[in-house]
Amino acid sequence: MAGRAPKLRRVARSPGSLRFAIVAARFNERITQRLVAGALQALRAARLGPDAIEVHWVPGSFELPQAASHLAATGRYAGIVCVGVVIRGQTPHFEHVAREAASGIRQVALATGVPATFGLITALSEEQAWARAGNRGEEAAEAALQMAEWIRSIRDGGVEGERASRSPARVTPSEAGERASRGHVRLSQATRGPRRPHGTR
């Protein structure tokens, strides 16, 4: 769905020792450099040191998912920012490249658990691409920072949303088992449907 990008939200605390990678497509490199600059600005604003940020260049946007996948597989990065530019006038298979790049980047994040964010610009002309570049790289980097922070809070036993505002009721092991049993029964009945008399089909 098209619309105005959400206002950037800075991470609540310094990412500390976390490392991030930026993967950039060389095709339309001059515009992509603007995206990389925006991403670097956002990561540095989060107080990441120069050794905690790496920039990797690949031939084009189609190669972004593969590069992101290899980087995520190393386990060295808390987030990967993917940026590139696809222009219809320069690329006959415009829709295919943009679609596959988006699908591949999403799959990297789902398969590895490492946030891989989408900072790809699609445009009908170079002029439109320049106009759309804006702070797209910064937005993609901010998304990676926020997701990395959220994942770390989950792993560290942090709380979010409603859980942060109230203490959960203490539940005994027997009560927990009873609740789980009731939930299992409700799920089983919902999936199997109503009971039928024996001997009917």
N, C-alpha and C positions, 0 to 999 in steps of 0.2 A: 504494500500500500504506500503510495507516495504521500509526502507531507513534510512539514517542518521537522528538522532533526531536534531531538530533545536537548535541553540545556545541559552542557557538560557538567558533570559532578566529579569533584576531586575525591580521591580515595581518602578514607578517614585517617589513615596512618601511613608512615613510610613503608614501602615494600621491603625495606631491609635488605636481606641478602638475595632476594629474588632476582632472576635474570629474565630478560625479554629479548626476543628477536624480531626484526623487521625484515620481511621478504618483499622485495620490490621487483617489478617487471621492467625490463629495459625498453620494451616497445613503448614509444612515446615518452622517452626517458626524461625530456625536459619538464614535462608536466608531472611525471612520477616523482621527480626530485622534489617538487613542491610538496607532494604528499608525504615523502620521507621526512622532509624538514618539519612538517607539522607533527608527525608522529614522534620524532626526536624531541621536539619542544615539550610535548605532553609528558613523555617519559622522564625527561630531565626535571620537569616541574615537580614530579613525584619524588624528587631527591634520589634518583637512581644514579649511581656513579658511572663513569664512562666505561668501566670494565663490565658493567651489568647490562649493557645494551650492544647488540650486534646487528649489523645490516648485511643482508645477503641479497645479491642481485641474480635474477634468473632471466632467460631470454624474453618471455612474454607472460601474459596473464594466465594462459592455459597451464603453464608450469608452476604456478603458485601453489596449488594443492600438493603436488608431489614434493616440492621443497619443504613446505610446512610439515608434511608427514614425516620426512626424514629428521627434521629438527625436533619435532615433538617426540619421536622415538628415542632420542638420546636421553631424555629425562632431565635435561639441563635447564629447561625454560619453564617459567610460570605462565607465559603467554606468548603468542606469536601474532604479529600484526602483518596482514597481507595487503599490499597496496599495488595498484596498477591502473592502466587507462586503456579502454577499448573504444575505438572510434569507428563508426559505421562506414564512413567514406574510405577508410584505409583497410578495413577488414571485411571482405565479402561474407564471411561466416560469423558476423558480428554477434548474432543472438546465440549461436552455438558456443562460442568462446566464453561469453559472459555467463551463460547458464551453467556450463561445465565448471567454470571457476568457482561460482557461488556454491554449487552442489558439492564440489570437492573440498572446499574449505570447511563447509559445514560438517562433512563426513570426518575430516581430520579431528575436529573438536569432539564429535560424538564418540569416535573410535578410541581416541587416546586419553580423553579427559582433560587435555591441555587446551585452554581457550585459544581459538584461532579466529581472529576477527576479520571482517570483510570491509576493506577500504578501497574497493574497486570503483572507478569512475566509468560510466558508460555515457556516450554522447554521439550526436549526429555529425558533429564537426569538431575541428580542433579548437575553434573559438568557444564553442559550448563546453568543451572539456575544461578549458582554462577557467571558465566561469563557474563550473561545478566543483572544481578542485577545492576552492575555499579552504575550509578547515577539515576536510574529509579525513586526512591522515591523522589529525589530532583526535577526531571522534573515534576512529578505529583503535588508536592507542589507549584512549580513555576507557573504552569498552574492555580491552584486554586487562588493564589495571584493575578495574572494578570486578571483573570476573575472577581474576587471580586472588584478589582480596577476599571475595566471597567464599571461594573454595578453601582458602587458608582458614577462614573463620569456622567453616564446617569441620575441617580436619582437626582444628585446635579445640573443638568443643564449644565454639562461640555460639551465640544466639542471635536470631534475626527476628524482626517484626514483632509479632504478638508475644512470642516467648520472652523477648527482652523486657517487656513491660510488666510481666507478672510471673510469679513462681508457680510451677506446675504442682498439682496436688500429688502428695506422696501415695504411691500405689504399692501394696504388698505383692510379693511374688504370686500368692494364690489368686489375688484379684486380677493380676495381669494375665495369668493363665486362663481364668474364666472369661475375661474380655476377649482374648485371642480366640478361645473356643467358640464364643458367640459370633464373632466376626467370621470365622470359618464356616459356621453353619449358614449364616446369611448369604455368604458368597456362594457356597455350594448350591443352595436353593435357587439363587438368582441365575446361576449358570445352567442348572439342570432343568429348571422350569417346575411347574406344579407336579405333585406326585400323582401317579396313576394306579388304579387297582391292579393287583397281580393278575397276569393272564391276558392283559390287553396290550395292544401295540400301537 
